[in-house]
Amino acid sequence: MPTARRLADVPAALQVEGLVKRYGAHTALHGVDLQVDSGELVGLLGPNGAGKSTLTKIACGLVRPTQGRATVAGHAAGSTQARTSQGYLAELFRFPGWATADEVMLLHQRLAGSTQGAAERADLLALVGLDDARGRRVEAMSKGMQQRLGIAQALVGEPRLLLLDEPTSALDPAGRRTVRDLLVEVQRRGVAVLLNTHLLSEVELVCDRVVIIDHGRVVTAGRPDELVRPRGVEVETAGGRRIVAGAGRADAPRIVAELVAAGEQVYGVQVLSSTLEDVYLDAVGDSEAVRTGGAA
Amino acid sequence: MSALFAGARVVAAHALRESLRRRVFVVVLGLTLAFGALYAWGVNELFQDVDEFGGSRFLDAKTLAGATILGLAMFGTLFLGVVLAVFLTLNAVRGDAERGLLQPMVVRPLGRGAYLLGRWAAAATVSGTYVVVVFLGGVVLTKLVGGYAPDRIVTPALELAGAVALISALALLGSIVLGTTANGIGVLMVFGAGLLVGLLGSIGDALGSGTLTDVANVASWALPFEGLYRDALFQLVADASSRGGVTGALVQLGPLGGSHDNPALFPVFCVAYAAVVGAVALLAFRRRDL
């Protein structure tokens, strides 16, 4: 019990309550609630313009909320204490082209007040696979290298919370995989991550929880395995394949027994469940349709 | 407070390093050397003419020529210093935010106040040092080539540095609300307008027009960099002016903005003005979504 009480006393890495953001007549967020616990990797999904970046920017203090509150490690978002506890990588970021990777890291160590020195820079550059490029100028780096450097700088100062805004949007598949591996390693180090993305595969592969946001509202949230729903049971018989809609894993033995009893030969059975993509499209289908001209 | 200054120092050092790496100083040094060479040539030609003219009982030609050419050099120095100050600050907030350079810095614990202070300190230090060095270079050249020395040296040098520091503060404030190009144009136009009003003031003095003089005086308070420039011009010829006569009257007119002494508390007002500009800038920056 004492241990449980202590854990309960630890503030969430990110706590968002009733967050509202209005830009003039446009409301980007309509009372969003969200929590990211210590060491948790949460994927924030949603179509373009859903409010994901606004939420992320409020969390790191770049944008002021109209109503509601956001706290980072128990401190008001944007406060000095909150900024000490967070690392952030913007969707559209740039480092000075004249600076080397090591100089970028050194600058952010100074800005973050980190006293870890060269050891921290070497460790983080090695973590993102840039240990051989520490003397290379940013302007001579590929987009993927800059993105990895961005993640490394966000980890300067041992933050409790890492806020990543579309960190893989400009990367090729190999680069995305590298970033995914990085996220797993970051999580292993105990850092909580809010991953803002619209790449479902990333979320499905690495995230503990998924929050889907649309029109400034959280429309679905949960663990990926909780969100997927049974889609039916597919049975292959001599007459071909058929799907028993609405049936789940527990129904499979009964379905097979009934078919056998009816004199059919069963060659195969497969329980079908929805993918995260199905869940996502169910949640934001109308929005996607509007944004893609009805294609969704 | 120490955290504020520590953060500002980091930002200022970064801004200075960027200027060095981008070879801003190399370009400025090259242009300044060219300016210095042309100035030395001009002073040489001028004082040869003055020596041939020889002056008269009523006119100290050497003082008039020296004060005028050094006043022109002071204008050129201030102009170059202002250009430097403006280019070091014109994109500090909105421009850098649009390019994605600002966000990674201001989410760090140093905060927005330290960022502004650091950017201002870097611009004011560079442009202030620049105008002091170039002005002193002009004084030395004028003395060596023409044999003329101004009545005061330290005060006008400090006033020029103060003027570019104020311009830096205004450009930084502008960078929060205006895009890069609009801010650059706006600040340079404000600077030009200030000098123009100073010139009108000297015309008002010569014509005895109270209205023009009042306009110039009000402008000196509203745009105190202009007041500092006018006083710096005055300090060059403070003793010659006090001696009166034709020479005293002519040197007071000054080139490109008449010389005019400021009240004793004007430097205090300038510090307060910069503090108010800084406070408004911080308020605007804190309210700005990035």
Interface residues (C-beta under 8 A of the other chain):
Chain A: Y23 K57 C60 G61 L62 V63 R64 T80 R83 T84 Q86 Y88 L89 A90 L92 F93 R94 F95 P96 W98 A99 L107 H108 R110 L111 A112 G113 G150 Q153
Chain B: A3 G7 V10 H14 E18 R21 R22 R99 G100 L101 Q103 P104 M105 V106 V107 R108 P109 L110 G111 R287 D289 L290
